[in-house]
Amino acid sequence: MSINNLKSKTQFGLNLTNAVSGPDKAPLPNFQDYLANPALNNQYTVSLDLSTGVAGTSDLNSWLTGCGVFDGHPPSRYNFMCSETMIPGMTLDPFMETGTRQGIKEFFPKARNFTDMAMQFYVSSDYQSLRLFQEWINFINPVYNSQGKTLSSGSPSGDPEIDTAGFFRQRYPVTFKRNISLTKFERNEQEAITFQFLNAFPIDIASVPLTYDQGQILQVQVSFKYDRYFVMQHNKPVYVDKTKGLDTSKASGKDSEVLSQQ
């Protein structure tokens, strides 16, 4: 194929004739120039949006406090115990339209689907990271005895309900859903991106294998459902719709400076 048959660099952003060096020829683009500093997969932090509460009141934080999972440590402890996670993807659910145009099948997006979020946590010798998610699900779907009563507060020793006529009943979603976040950052702390998951709650606690072979650190994997997520990149200008009355007090750093100028 002749070089004259190749597309011009204005379309592809590359001039293949530059392979021959000369005083008026620019060098070929370098892949490293485009990639710059590659992002690494071991720099991240998560937030489960948990806090201590008053035992006996009907919300998730109070239930977990009554269970003792925050005893001796702040709730942020479990954010640091996340050993592995992933940035969930998304898909558009398409539908096909046939016959609107003769002989043509057309596809259109119908709904946006979000994949489940999975996190893996180290299990400490006090087993509290394992109990945290067990009790979170216990709060979502508590056991009621045959008289229709259940615990009003979480118990540090667990709930040994053995009533054979017991049954499960769901709580209201507003009491157990949390806004979980995942922040991916780099060592220079100049670049970071946060994924905010709205109304998240655990749906699956994976089985934890035990063995008499050589000992390894115990870990538990938890999957979460959520309504949707959105992405925020740090240290970028924030554009605000003034008609929405955004609370600028929640911004920080350069975001706050931009918001204050709106």
C-alpha positions in Angstrom: 0.0 0.0 0.0 1.3 3.4 -0.9 1.9 5.9 1.8 -0.3 8.3 -0.2 -3.3 6.0 0.5 -2.9 6.5 4.3 -5.2 9.0 6.1 -3.7 12.4 7.0 -2.6 13.1 10.4 -5.4 15.6 10.9 -7.8 12.6 11.1 -5.6 10.3 13.2 -3.4 12.7 15.1 -0.3 11.0 13.7 2.0 11.7 10.7 3.4 8.3 9.6 5.8 10.0 7.2 7.7 11.3 10.2 9.5 8.0 10.5 12.2 9.6 8.4 14.0 12.1 10.5 14.9 15.5 9.3 15.4 19.0 10.4 11.8 19.9 9.6 10.2 16.6 10.8 8.7 16.3 14.3 9.4 13.0 16.2 6.8 10.4 16.5 4.6 10.7 19.6 5.8 8.7 22.6 3.4 6.4 24.4 4.8 7.5 27.7 3.9 11.1 26.9 0.3 10.1 26.5 0.1 7.7 29.5 2.0 10.1 31.8 1.9 8.5 35.3 -0.1 5.3 35.2 -2.7 4.8 38.0 -2.0 2.0 40.5 -4.6 -0.3 41.9 -3.4 -0.4 45.5 -4.1 3.3 46.4 -7.7 3.6 47.6 -9.9 4.2 50.6 -13.5 3.3 51.3 -16.2 4.8 53.7 -19.1 2.7 54.9 -20.9 5.8 56.3 -21.2 4.3 59.8 -21.1 6.1 63.1 -21.8 5.4 66.7 -25.4 5.7 68.0 -27.4 5.5 71.1 -28.3 1.9 72.0 -32.0 1.3 72.1 -33.1 3.7 69.3 -34.3 2.3 66.0 -31.6 3.0 63.5 -28.6 1.0 62.1 -25.9 2.9 63.9 -27.6 2.4 67.3 -28.1 -1.3 66.6 -24.4 -1.9 65.7 -23.4 0.1 68.7 -25.5 -2.1 70.9 -23.9 -5.2 69.3 -20.5 -3.9 70.5 -18.9 -3.9 67.1 -17.6 -0.3 67.8 -16.3 -1.1 71.3 -12.7 0.0 71.6 -12.4 1.3 68.1 -14.1 4.1 66.0 -16.4 3.0 63.1 -13.7 4.2 60.7 -11.7 1.1 61.7 -13.7 -1.0 59.1 -12.9 1.4 56.3 -9.2 0.6 56.7 -9.8 -3.2 57.0 -11.1 -3.3 53.4 -8.3 -5.4 51.7 -9.8 -5.5 48.2 -12.6 -3.9 46.3 -13.5 -3.0 42.7 -14.9 -0.1 40.8 -18.3 -1.3 39.6 -19.3 -1.0 36.0 -22.6 -0.2 34.4 -24.6 -1.3 31.3 -27.4 0.1 29.3 -30.3 -2.3 28.8 -31.2 -2.0 25.1 -34.5 -2.8 23.3 -35.0 -3.5 19.6 -37.4 -1.6 17.4 -38.4 -3.5 14.2 -40.4 -2.3 11.3 -40.4 1.5 11.9 -38.1 1.7 8.9 -38.6 -1.0 6.4 -36.0 -3.7 6.7 -34.1 -2.0 9.5 -33.7 -3.2 13.1 -32.9 -0.3 15.4 -31.6 -0.5 19.0 -32.2 2.1 21.7 -31.3 2.3 25.4 -34.0 1.5 27.9 -32.6 1.4 31.4 -29.2 1.8 33.0 -28.0 -1.1 35.1 -25.3 -1.0 37.8 -23.3 -4.0 38.8 -23.1 -5.1 42.4 -20.3 -3.7 44.5 -18.0 -6.2 46.3 -15.6 -5.6 49.1 -13.3 -7.9 51.0 -12.4 -7.3 54.6 -9.7 -8.7 56.9 -11.2 -10.5 59.9 -9.5 -9.6 63.2 -9.1 -11.9 66.1 -12.2 -10.3 67.8 -14.3 -11.2 64.8 -15.9 -7.8 64.8 -15.5 -7.2 61.1 -17.4 -10.4 60.5 -20.1 -9.6 63.0 -20.5 -6.1 61.6 -22.1 -7.4 58.4 -23.9 -10.2 60.1 -25.6 -7.7 62.4 -26.2 -5.3 59.6 -28.3 -8.0 57.9 -29.9 -8.9 61.2 -31.0 -5.4 61.5 -32.4 -5.3 58.0 -34.3 -8.6 58.5 -34.7 -9.3 62.2 -36.2 -12.4 63.7 -39.6 -12.0 65.5 -40.8 -14.6 68.0 -44.2 -16.2 68.0 -45.6 -13.3 70.0 -44.5 -10.9 67.3 -41.7 -9.3 69.3 -38.0 -8.8 68.5 -35.0 -7.3 70.2 -35.2 -3.5 70.6 -31.4 -3.2 70.6 -28.4 -5.2 69.3 -26.9 -7.6 71.8 -23.1 -8.0 72.2 -23.5 -11.8 72.5 -25.9 -12.1 69.5 -29.6 -13.1 69.4 -30.0 -16.8 70.3 -33.7 -16.9 69.1 -34.7 -20.5 69.1 -38.5 -20.1 68.9 -39.5 -22.6 66.2 -42.5 -20.4 65.3 -40.3 -17.3 64.8 -40.5 -15.4 61.5 -38.6 -12.6 59.6 -39.9 -9.1 58.9 -38.2 -6.4 56.9 -37.5 -2.9 58.3 -38.1 0.3 56.5 -35.3 0.9 53.9 -34.5 4.4 55.2 -33.3 2.9 58.5 -30.6 0.6 57.0 -29.4 2.1 53.7 -26.1 4.0 53.7 -24.2 6.2 51.2 -21.0 4.3 50.7 -18.0 5.9 48.9 -14.9 4.6 47.2 -12.0 7.0 46.6 -9.1 6.1 44.2 -6.1 8.3 44.7 -2.4 8.4 43.8 0.8 8.7 45.8 1.3 12.3 45.0 -2.2 13.1 46.4 -2.8 15.5 43.6 -5.2 13.3 41.6 -8.2 11.5 43.1 -11.6 10.3 42.0 -14.6 9.3 44.2 -17.5 7.0 43.5 -20.5 7.6 45.7 -23.0 4.8 46.0 -26.5 5.9 47.0 -28.6 3.9 49.4 -26.3 0.9 49.6 -26.8 -2.2 51.8 -25.3 -5.6 52.0 -27.0 -8.5 50.2 -24.5 -11.3 50.4 -21.8 -12.4 52.9 -19.7 -15.0 51.2 -18.8 -18.3 52.9 -15.5 -18.1 54.7 -13.4 -21.3 54.2 -11.6 -22.8 57.2 -8.9 -25.5 56.9 -6.3 -27.4 59.0 -3.6 -26.5 56.3 -1.1 -23.7 56.8 -2.8 -20.7 58.4 -3.7 -17.6 56.4 -5.3 -14.3 57.3 -9.1 -14.8 57.4 -11.0 -12.5 55.0 -14.7 -12.1 54.3 -16.3 -10.9 51.1 -19.5 -8.8 51.1 -21.6 -7.7 48.2 -23.8 -4.6 48.2 -26.8 -3.4 46.2 -27.4 0.3 45.7 -29.7 2.5 43.7 -27.0 4.2 41.6 -23.6 5.8 41.8 -22.1 9.0 40.6 -18.5 10.1 40.1 -16.6 13.1 41.5 -13.1 14.1 40.5 -11.2 16.1 43.1 -9.3 19.3 42.5 -11.4 20.2 39.5 -13.7 23.2 39.0 -17.2 22.8 40.3 -20.0 24.3 38.2 -23.2 25.0 40.2 -26.8 25.5 39.1 -27.7 28.4 41.3 -31.4 27.5 41.2 -30.7 24.4 43.2 -29.3 26.2 46.2 -26.2 24.0 46.7 -24.7 23.9 50.1 -21.2 25.2 49.6 -20.2 24.3 53.2 -19.8 20.6 52.1 -17.0 21.5 49.6 -13.4 21.6 50.5 -10.1 22.7 49.0 -10.2 24.0 45.4 -13.9 23.0 45.2 -14.7 25.3 48.0 -12.8 28.2 46.4 -14.7 27.7 43.1 -18.1 27.4 44.8 -17.5 30.6 46.8 -17.0 32.5 43.6 -20.4 31.4 42.1 
